Amino acid sequence: MGHSHCWYLHECLCCCVSDAAQVVTDSAANCKAAGAIIEAKWPHIKWAPCAAHTCDLFLEDVFKMDPFKNIYEQTKLYITFTR
């Protein structure tokens, strides 16, 4: 599905990006591939991963490490309690 999804994203974006300067998506592989196709077709357009999505992925990895697991679990409990 990844390859066909990449082309689907490319087709969806093509209708609205020709005058754009940048395309921002999440950093999933199919989005990266669609961004690369758009950059090749329109050299003036640059693709960038969403900063929030990238930070989220980074923090997920950090909180899997032993020194931070406890902090993460306590934070989840606090957030659940305060909702």
C-alpha positions as CSV (number, residue, x, y, z in Angstrom):
1,M,0.0,0.0,0.0
2,G,2.9,2.4,0.7
3,H,3.9,2.9,-2.9
4,S,0.3,3.4,-4.2
5,H,-0.5,5.6,-1.3
6,C,2.6,7.8,-2.1
7,W,1.3,8.3,-5.7
8,Y,-2.2,9.1,-4.3
9,L,-0.8,11.7,-2.0
10,H,1.2,13.1,-4.9
11,E,-1.9,13.4,-7.1
12,C,-3.9,15.0,-4.3
13,L,-1.1,17.6,-3.7
14,C,-0.5,18.3,-7.4
15,C,-3.8,20.1,-7.8
16,C,-2.8,22.8,-5.2
17,V,0.9,23.1,-4.9
18,S,2.2,24.5,-8.1
19,D,2.3,28.0,-6.6
20,A,3.5,26.9,-3.2
21,A,6.9,27.3,-1.7
22,Q,6.8,24.4,0.8
23,V,4.7,21.3,1.5
24,V,4.6,20.1,5.1
25,T,3.3,16.6,5.9
26,D,3.9,14.1,8.7
27,S,7.2,12.1,8.3
28,A,5.7,8.8,7.3
29,A,7.6,7.1,4.5
30,N,4.8,7.5,1.9
31,C,4.6,11.3,2.7
32,K,8.4,11.6,2.3
33,A,8.1,9.8,-1.1
34,A,5.3,12.1,-2.2
35,G,7.3,15.1,-1.2
36,A,10.3,13.9,-3.2
37,I,8.1,13.4,-6.3
38,I,6.7,17.0,-5.8
39,E,10.2,18.4,-5.3
40,A,11.3,16.7,-8.5
41,K,8.4,18.0,-10.5
42,W,8.6,21.5,-9.1
43,P,12.2,22.3,-8.0
44,H,11.1,25.5,-6.3
45,I,8.9,23.6,-3.8
46,K,10.6,22.0,-0.8
47,W,9.1,19.2,1.4
48,A,9.5,19.3,5.1
49,P,8.2,17.0,7.9
50,C,5.9,18.4,10.4
51,A,7.9,19.6,13.3
52,A,5.3,18.6,15.9
53,H,5.1,15.1,14.4
54,T,8.9,14.8,14.4
55,C,9.1,16.0,18.0
56,D,6.4,13.5,19.0
57,L,8.3,10.6,17.4
58,F,11.5,11.8,19.1
59,L,9.9,12.0,22.5
60,E,8.3,8.6,22.2
61,D,11.8,7.1,21.7
62,V,13.3,9.1,24.6
63,F,10.6,8.0,27.0
64,K,11.3,4.4,26.1
65,M,14.7,4.6,27.7
66,D,15.1,3.5,31.3
67,P,15.9,6.8,33.0
68,F,12.7,8.4,31.6
69,K,10.1,5.6,31.6
70,N,9.0,6.4,35.2
71,I,8.6,10.1,34.4
72,Y,6.5,9.2,31.3
73,E,4.2,6.9,33.2
74,Q,3.7,9.4,36.0
75,T,2.9,12.1,33.5
76,K,0.3,9.9,31.8
77,L,-1.4,9.2,35.1
78,Y,-1.4,12.9,36.0
79,I,-2.9,13.9,32.6
80,T,-5.5,11.2,32.9
81,F,-6.4,12.3,36.4
82,T,-6.7,16.0,35.5
83,R,-9.0,15.4,32.5
